[in-house]
Amino acid sequence: MSSRKTVGLIVNADDALGYPHITDAIMAILDSHFEDTILTQATLMMVGNDLPGKANALVEKAKGKIQLGAHLTTTSEWRNPDYCYRPITYAPKLTCPIQSTPDAFSDAFFNDSQDFQRTAKNHLGAVRRELKAQIECASELLQGGFTHADNHMGSLYGISDGIHIRPKFLKLTLDLCAQYGLSFRLPRRAIPEMLGNSVLDIPQQIPFKILDMLIRYFGTQADKAGVIGPDLLIPFDPNSIPKPTEPLDSLDKFEEFFQAHYPQYRSNFITFMDKIHDQAEGDDVVEIYFHPATFEAETVTSGIQPAQAVTGRYYARIFEYRLLCDPYVKKMLTGTPLMRYQLMSYDDIACFKLKK
């Protein structure tokens, strides 16, 4: 650790309201661990499965603690009809059929960003209507008090297949953010750590120089539109956690796995943040984001399935939740003289840079 500069740090929890185990994790942080957490923001899925049940409770708990925004969604990585995401507008061109019963099919968003972009490039009007509806739904839920948006699975950046650049997706997104006065998760320059990061999932075919050129170009367009964003964007890769050799199908099994691997995971995260701190410039704002989850949302008898029923990397999401509750992490990032981050949200970026 060598740099004494203070760097801005935004820490966002993605996928809020997507599933109960995610929403419960964020609410638990706000309820019982707020003094210890580095979390500063969360973004809500207006197409999420947990929207009807817990939206108002989450909004109430977040007041005065973290900012809430919209997690703009046009893809559904899960094909189980109980978990998949569907548009809130009539948008048949943005969906594909999934089997809901042995004899019936229903529609959901495309499985990944590549399929979405290949199809939706010819239906930008439908994309715009859907994004506008999600933004207005978030505005109504948050009573107009939300200030930022980001994008599920990077589907709106327009580079998912690594071959075709489709800037119209990002342009219409920036236009909507400018119209509604929203900041947007779009960095202003690239760093090498972005390549190979399993969360960002940037296509391997894109050379670093091309990636940096694209990001700088779109960042300039965002600045011209008055859409604020971070300087650097780099989530911590959960692939640093070894995969379990057996199913962690009980809390006891998970705790044993957690105790064995969390110390190294936490150490890796702090080392990673120190490296990013060294690369940041004096007035830079860095954004990182997590997908925290509790081990189990509710009892199985309630009809809510545990986290492992939704994603194969459920254990990593629980590690992220525990990391966000860890006071040692906050101390190391904000309370040491050699690596100093200032926790903030998008609303604080302009003031932070003016003071610099």
N, C-alpha and C positions, 0 to 999 in steps of 0.2 A: 504494500500500500504506500503510495508515494504522493498523491495529489491532495492538496488542501482546499481545493475549490468546492463551493457548494453547488450541487446540481439539483434541478427540480426533478421530482419523481411522482408520477401518476401511477397508481396501482388499481386496476379495474378487475372486478369479478364479472365475467361474461356469463351468458345463458341464464340469468335470473328469470324465474318463472317458467323455465323450460321443463323442469321436473321437480318433484317435491324435495329430493335429496339435495339439490342445488339451492333451492330457495331456503330450505331449513338451515343449511350451512351459513348462508349470508346472514340470516336473521340471528343465528346463534352468535356469530361474530359481533353483531351490533348489540345484542342483549348482554353478553357475558364477557366479551373479550375486547371491547372497543378501545380501552386504554392501552391495550397491548398490541393492537393490530397496525399494520402498515396500509391497510385497505383504505382507499380514498373515494372510490366510485364503484358503481355497478350498472350494468346495462340490462334492460328488461326485454324479453322476447314477447312481442305482442301476438305471436302465434303459439305461445308456449302452452304446454299441458297443465301448468299450475296457475295460469292466469285467473280463472274464475275463483279459485279457492283462497289464494294468499296474497293477491296483488295489493289490496288495501292495507293489510297488516305489514307487508314489507315497506310500503311507502311511508306508513306511520313510523315505523322503527328507524327509518333512514333519516328522518327530519332532524336537521341540526348536526348530523354526523357525517354522512357521505352524500355525494351527488348521485342522482339517478339519471340514466339516459335510455335511449332506444337501441336495441340490438337488432338492426335491420336484417331480416332473414328471407332468403330466397332458395334455400336448399334444406334438405332433410336427410341427414346421414343415416338415420334409423329407418328401416323398412317395416318394422313391426307396426301394425296399424294403431296400436295403443299408444305408441310413443312418437310417431312421425309428425312433422309439421306441415300445415296446410295454409294456403293463402286466405286472407280475410276478405279479399275481393273476388269477384267472379273472374278467374284467370286460367281457363283451360289450357292456354298455350304455355303456361309456366309450370305445368304439373305433368305427372305420368301416373299410370295406374299401379296400384299395389293390391295384393290379395288380402282382403280383410276377413274373409271366411273361405272355406273350401269351394264355395260356389259363387262368391261375389267379390267384386273389386271396388276399390275406392281410389280417389286421387290424392296425391301428396306432391310436395315440391320434389324436384329432381334430387337424386342421391348425392351428387357432387357438383362442384363449381364448373367443371368442364362441360358436363351435360347441360347444365343451366345456360352457360354462355353460348354454346353452340346453337341451342334452340332459341333462347330469348333475344339473341342479337337481331332477329327479325321482328321482334315484338316489344320494342322499347316503350311504346305507349302503355302496354300492360304492366311492364316493370315499374314505370313511373307511378301509375295508379296504385299499385300495391305498396310501394315504398311510402307514398304520400298517405295512404290509409294507415299504415303502421305508425308513421310519425304523428298523425292526428289522434290516433288511439292512445299513444303514449302521452301526448299533450293533455288529453282529457283526463287520463288516469292521474297524471302528476299535476293537474290543474295549471298547465302552462309553465310549470316551474322546472322544466328540464332543459339542459343546456348542451347536450352532446349526443352523438350517435356513433356507432361502429357497425361492423358487418360480420355476420356469421359465416365462418369458413372462407372468408376472403372472396366471396363470389362476385363482388362489385368492383374489384380492382382490375379485372379484365385481362389477367395474364396467366390464367390457371393451367393452360395446356403447354406453356413454355414455347409455343410456336407463333401463335397469333396474338397480337396486341389489339385489344378491343376497348379503346379509350372512351367510347360512348357510355359505357356503364358507369364509369367513375365520373364523367362529366355530368350526367343527369343526377347522380347522387350529390355531387358538390352543388349543383344548381338548387336542389331541394334544401340542402343544409343552409345555403345562403338565404333562401326564401324564408325559412323558419328560424333563422338566427342561431343555428347549431354549429358547434365545433364537430370535427370528424377525425376519426383515427387514421391519419395519413402522415407518415413521417416526412421530414424534409431532406434527409439523406440516408444512404444505406451504410451499413457496416458489415464486415465479412461474416460475423456471427449469424447474420440472417440466413445465409445459405446453409442448408443442411439442418435447419431447425425444424423439428417435426411438427411444431405447433403452427408456425407460419406456412410451412409446406410450399415453399417457393419452388417452382419447377427447376430441376437440375440443369435443364438445357439453357437457362438464362445465365450468361456470364456476369460476374460481379459488376464490371464496368457498365454493362447495359442496364442492369438493375438500378444502379446508382443514378444513371442518366434519366431513367424513367421516373424514379422517385423524385428527383430534383425538379423535373419538368412538371409533374403533377402537383408537387408542393408549391411551385410558383403559381400555377393556375388556382390552387386553393387560396393562396395569399391574395391574389388579385380579386377573388370573390369574397374576401373577408372571412374565410372559413379557417378558424384556428385549429392547429394540430400540434402534436409533439415533434421535437427534432429527431429523436431516435425512438424506434419501436422494436423491442426485442424480448419476447416472453422467455422465461426459463424453461428449458426443454425437459419434460418429465421422463424422457428416455434415460436419464441418469439413474433412475430407480431400476434395479434388476427385476425382471419378470418373475412372479411367484412360480415355484415349481409344482405347486398344488393349489386347488381352488381355496380361496380365503372365504369359506362359506359360513364362518362363525366369527363373532367379535373376538373371541379368544385367539383364534388363528391369525386374525388380522393384527391384533396387538403384538403378538410374538414377531410377526414379520416387520411391523412398524418399529419396534424397539431395536431390531437387528439392523435396520437400514436407515432410519431417520437421521441419526447423527451425521452420517456421511452425506446424505441428501442436503441437510441444512448447511454443512460446510461447503459443499459444492455450490450452493446457491449464493452464499456470501462471497466466495471467491469469484463467481461469475459477475456479481454486482460490482465488485471491486474493479474487475477488468473493464466493464462498461463505463464505470466512473472515470477511469484513466483515459478512455477514448473521448469522453464528452468534453465539449468546450465550456467556457465559463458560464455562459447564460443558457446552456442547453436544458431542455426538459425531456426526460426519458419516460416512456410509458412501457410498463410491463402488465401482463394480465394473466389471470388464473381462472380455473373452472373448479372452484372448491365444492366439495360434497361431503355430507355425513355418511357414515357407514350404512345406515338404514334410515329411510325417511320416516316410516311409521311401521306399525306391526303389519305383518303380511295379511292378517285377517281384515284389515281395512281396505284391502284391494290395492294398496300401494306397494310396488315391488322395490327391493333394495337396489342400491346403485349398480351392483354387478349385473342386474337384469337389463341395464340400459347401455352400458359401454364396457368394452373389454379392458379399458385402462382405468377402471373404477378406483383401484388402489392408489393410482397417482393423484386422482382428484381428492382423495381423502388426505393424502400427504400434503397437498396444497392447502387444504382447510387447516390442518394442524400447523403448517408453517405460518399461515396468516394469523394464528392465535398465539404465536410464540413471542414473548417479550424480548428474548435474546436477539431475535432477528431485527426487531425494531431498534434496539439499542445499537447493534452493529452498523446499521445503515444510517442512523440519524444522530447517534450520540458519541461518535469517535472523532478525534481531530484529523485523521488521515483519510477517512472516507466519509464524506458528509453529503447526505441527500436531504432535501427539504420536501416533505410530503405535501402534495397539493392535488387539486383537481383542475379541469380545463379552465374553469372560471378564474384561476389564479395565474395563468400563464402570462398574460399581458402585464400584470403588475410585477411579477417576478422579473421579467426581462427589462422593464423600465428601471427597476432598482439597480440592475446590473450596469 
